[in-house]
Amino acid sequence: MKQENWIVIGILVVAVFLLTKQQPAQVITQPSGGNGGGTAPSIDLCKLVESEASFTGQRMFVQGTALTSEYVRVLQTNGDGTTKDKGQISLNSGTTSTAPGKAYKLYFSENGTSGNTQCIGTCYYPQSVDYTAPCDDSTDDKVGLLCQMDVTPTLTAFDEYGRPISDSTNAPDFTASETKELTLRVKVSADQCYGNPYAPADKVNSVCFKYVSNASGFTKIGVDASSSNTPYVIANSNSTTGYAIDCYGFKVLKDLEYIDITFKPEAHSSFANNNGNNMTILVDDIDMDLDADTLAEIWDYEDEDNNQLGVPGGISIEMDYS
């Protein structure tokens, strides 16, 4: 009997020991997205919004003037190097849907009443803008600031004494082998531009001198400026046997700005001082367009098909040496 009691007592002791033995700490994992220290998944909020852009335009130097008859060309630039053309959108508060965080190129006044071909009527130089759509449900307002083209900039030539030159007044009288220091002034009208004001620094307007280059004319036209390519419209319209065309760059002009360009014609040793030696001075403006085939930007005087950009026809004056 005692043995049985001891067995019972032993069982009780073991039971108490098992019941009172410390259990290992329980690890509780909070569900994802909870507030108990778990790791919440990353949520791209930009995928949850529907963004939109609205477009308006106003004049440079006359910012109270809205350009409701112009357009903006919108291109979406994709990460794989391709481009999606979203077309022309009115600057009269026209809108387009956008993809939040995506990159776009905005071309204000491109393919509106100006852009792509030369100006007709009242026109504005295109503005290129890099744009990233915001992660926002509200409409993002974008404003283009455009400068009106001056289709009739003032060209004035001055003789070595600073007097204005015309066919009947102060025409330079050259002798054989003589060099004269003359000046051309190009001046833009108020609140307008000659040349696209958004052009890169190395893209400039062009001034060209057409002159008799044979033995009875001039050996050279010395100009204190860097040479430039001859614009197609000037070369194509002024190609004449016995004449040369030399072109040089000059800066974009804005709102009553002017530039004086010094040039030094040098007469041949057998120079003939007559009407046949008239010199024609022509200017052409730098502008921007999109290549119709590749949508690449063109900063030049003409597009990929040699259509003139900017002011039509070029501006010219003549100097009579008779």
C-alpha positions in Angstrom: 0.0 0.0 0.0 2.8 2.4 0.8 4.4 1.6 -2.5 1.2 2.6 -4.3 1.1 5.9 -2.4 4.6 6.7 -3.4 3.7 6.0 -7.0 0.7 8.4 -6.8 2.8 11.1 -5.2 5.4 10.7 -7.9 2.8 11.1 -10.6 1.4 14.3 -8.9 4.9 15.7 -8.7 5.6 15.1 -12.4 2.2 16.6 -13.3 2.9 19.7 -11.2 6.3 20.1 -12.8 4.9 19.8 -16.3 2.2 22.3 -15.6 4.5 24.9 -14.1 7.3 24.5 -16.6 8.0 27.9 -18.4 6.7 27.8 -22.0 8.9 29.4 -24.8 7.9 33.0 -25.8 5.3 33.1 -28.5 6.3 35.1 -31.6 3.4 37.1 -33.1 3.7 38.3 -36.6 1.5 41.2 -37.6 -0.2 40.8 -40.9 1.2 42.9 -43.7 -0.2 46.4 -43.7 -1.0 46.3 -40.0 0.2 48.6 -37.3 2.0 46.1 -35.1 5.4 46.4 -36.6 5.0 44.3 -39.7 6.4 45.4 -43.1 3.7 47.0 -45.3 3.9 46.4 -49.0 5.0 49.4 -51.2 2.0 51.1 -52.8 2.6 53.2 -55.9 0.1 56.0 -55.4 0.7 57.3 -58.9 -1.1 54.3 -60.3 -4.2 55.3 -58.4 -4.6 58.8 -59.8 -5.8 60.0 -63.2 -3.7 63.1 -64.1 -4.5 65.7 -66.7 -2.8 68.8 -68.2 -4.4 72.0 -69.4 -2.7 74.4 -71.8 -2.9 78.1 -72.3 -0.5 80.6 -74.0 0.5 84.3 -73.6 2.7 86.7 -75.4 6.2 87.5 -74.3 6.5 91.2 -73.4 2.7 91.5 -73.6 1.7 88.9 -71.0 -1.8 90.1 -70.7 -2.5 88.9 -74.2 -3.8 85.3 -74.4 -2.9 83.3 -77.5 -6.2 81.3 -77.8 -5.7 80.6 -81.5 -2.4 78.8 -81.1 -1.7 75.1 -80.3 0.7 72.9 -78.4 2.1 69.7 -79.8 2.5 67.1 -77.1 4.9 64.1 -77.3 5.2 61.4 -74.7 8.8 60.1 -74.5 9.0 56.5 -73.5 11.8 54.7 -71.7 12.5 52.5 -74.7 13.4 55.4 -76.9 10.1 55.6 -78.7 7.8 58.6 -78.8 4.0 58.8 -78.7 2.6 61.8 -80.5 -0.5 63.0 -78.7 -1.1 65.6 -81.4 -2.1 69.3 -81.3 -4.0 70.7 -78.4 -5.6 74.2 -78.3 -4.0 76.8 -76.1 -7.6 77.9 -75.4 -7.5 75.8 -72.2 -7.3 72.5 -74.1 -6.6 69.4 -72.1 -5.1 66.0 -72.4 -4.8 63.0 -70.1 -1.3 62.2 -68.8 0.5 59.3 -67.2 1.8 60.4 -63.7 5.6 60.4 -63.6 6.0 60.0 -67.3 8.1 62.4 -69.4 6.7 64.6 -72.1 7.9 67.3 -74.6 5.6 70.2 -75.1 6.0 72.3 -78.2 4.0 75.5 -77.8 3.0 77.0 -81.2 4.3 74.0 -83.1 1.9 73.1 -85.9 -0.5 75.8 -84.9 -0.9 78.9 -87.0 3.0 78.9 -87.1 5.6 76.1 -86.9 6.5 73.4 -89.4 6.4 75.9 -92.3 7.2 79.5 -92.6 5.1 82.1 -90.9 1.8 83.3 -92.5 0.2 86.3 -90.9 0.7 86.9 -87.2 3.0 84.1 -86.0 5.0 83.1 -82.9 8.3 81.3 -82.4 7.7 77.8 -81.0 8.8 77.0 -77.4 10.1 73.6 -76.4 9.4 72.5 -72.8 10.4 69.4 -70.9 7.5 68.2 -68.7 7.0 65.4 -66.2 3.4 64.7 -65.3 2.8 65.1 -61.6 1.2 62.4 -59.3 -1.9 64.4 -58.7 -5.6 64.0 -59.5 -6.0 67.7 -60.2 -5.5 69.3 -63.6 -2.0 70.7 -64.1 -2.0 74.1 -65.8 0.9 74.7 -68.3 1.4 78.1 -69.9 3.5 78.8 -73.0 5.3 82.1 -73.3 5.7 83.0 -76.9 7.3 85.8 -78.8 5.7 87.3 -81.9 7.9 87.1 -85.1 9.0 90.5 -86.5 8.5 90.0 -90.2 9.9 93.4 -91.1 13.0 94.1 -88.9 14.7 97.3 -89.7 17.9 97.0 -91.8 20.1 100.1 -92.1 23.5 100.4 -93.6 25.9 103.2 -92.6 29.0 104.6 -94.4 32.4 105.1 -92.7 31.1 108.4 -91.4 28.0 106.9 -89.7 25.6 108.3 -92.4 22.7 106.1 -93.6 23.2 104.6 -97.0 20.7 104.4 -99.8 20.7 104.1 -103.6 20.5 107.9 -103.8 22.2 109.1 -100.6 25.7 108.5 -99.2 26.5 105.5 -101.5 30.1 104.5 -100.9 32.4 105.4 -103.8 35.1 102.8 -104.1 38.3 103.0 -106.0 40.6 100.1 -107.1 42.0 98.1 -104.1 40.2 100.3 -101.6 38.7 99.0 -98.4 35.9 100.8 -96.5 34.6 100.1 -93.0 30.8 100.1 -93.2 28.1 99.1 -90.7 24.8 97.2 -90.9 22.3 97.7 -88.1 19.5 95.1 -87.6 16.8 96.3 -85.2 13.7 94.4 -84.0 10.3 96.0 -83.4 8.8 96.6 -80.0 7.4 93.5 -78.2 8.6 91.2 -81.0 11.6 89.0 -81.8 13.8 88.3 -84.8 15.0 84.7 -84.3 13.6 82.2 -81.8 14.3 83.4 -78.3 14.6 79.8 -77.0 17.3 78.8 -79.5 20.4 77.2 -78.1 23.4 79.5 -77.7 25.2 78.1 -80.8 22.1 78.6 -83.0 22.0 82.1 -84.4 20.5 84.3 -87.1 22.3 84.7 -90.3 23.4 87.8 -92.3 24.6 87.3 -95.9 26.4 89.6 -98.3 25.9 89.0 -102.0 28.5 90.8 -104.1 30.3 90.7 -107.4 33.4 88.5 -106.9 35.1 88.8 -110.3 37.9 91.1 -111.2 35.7 94.2 -111.5 34.1 93.6 -108.1 35.3 92.7 -104.6 38.0 90.4 -103.3 36.3 89.8 -100.0 33.8 91.2 -97.4 35.5 91.3 -94.1 33.1 90.8 -91.2 33.8 90.9 -87.5 31.7 87.8 -86.8 31.8 84.0 -87.1 30.8 82.5 -90.4 27.5 80.6 -90.7 25.9 78.2 -93.1 24.1 79.9 -96.0 20.3 79.5 -95.5 18.8 77.5 -98.3 16.2 80.2 -99.2 19.0 82.7 -99.7 21.3 80.4 -101.7 18.4 79.2 -103.8 17.0 82.6 -104.6 20.3 84.5 -105.1 22.5 82.2 -107.1 24.0 84.4 -109.9 27.0 83.8 -112.1 29.9 86.1 -111.1 28.5 86.7 -107.6 29.5 85.3 -104.2 27.5 85.0 -101.0 29.2 85.1 -97.6 27.2 84.5 -94.5 27.8 85.3 -90.8 25.9 84.7 -87.5 24.4 87.3 -85.3 22.4 87.0 -82.1 18.6 86.7 -81.7 17.0 90.1 -81.1 14.1 90.9 -78.8 11.9 93.9 -78.0 13.7 96.9 -79.6 17.1 95.3 -79.4 19.5 96.0 -82.3 23.0 94.9 -83.3 25.6 96.7 -85.4 27.6 94.4 -87.7 30.8 95.9 -89.1 31.8 94.8 -92.6 34.8 95.9 -94.7 34.4 95.4 -98.5 37.7 95.2 -100.3 37.7 96.3 -104.0 39.6 94.4 -106.6 42.6 96.1 -108.3 40.4 96.6 -111.4 37.2 97.5 -109.5 34.5 99.0 -111.7 32.4 101.5 -109.8 29.0 101.1 -111.5 25.5 99.9 -111.0 26.5 96.3 -111.7 28.4 96.3 -108.4 25.4 96.8 -106.2 25.8 94.8 -103.0 22.7 93.0 -101.5 22.6 92.3 -97.8 20.1 89.6 -96.6 19.1 88.3 -93.2 17.4 85.1 -92.1 16.1 84.1 -88.7 16.9 80.9 -86.7 13.8 78.9 -85.8 12.7 75.4 -84.5 10.6 72.6 -86.1 10.0 68.9 -85.7 11.2 66.5 -88.4 8.1 65.2 -89.9 9.7 61.7 -90.3 11.5 61.2 -87.0 9.9 63.9 -84.7 13.5 65.1 -83.8 14.0 68.8 -83.1 15.4 70.9 -86.0 17.1 74.2 -85.1 17.9 75.8 -88.4 16.7 78.1 -91.1 14.7 75.4 -93.0 13.2 72.0 -92.2 14.2 68.6 -93.5 12.6 69.3 -96.9 14.1 72.8 -97.2 10.9 74.6 -96.4 11.8 77.9 -94.8 11.2 78.3 -91.1 10.4 81.6 -89.4 10.0 84.8 -91.2 9.1 84.3 -94.9 11.4 85.2 -97.8 14.3 86.8 -95.8 14.8 90.5 -95.5 17.2 92.4 -97.8 18.6 95.8 -98.6 20.7 96.9 -101.6 23.6 99.4 -101.7 24.4 101.2 -104.9 28.1 102.0 -105.5 27.5 104.1 -108.6 
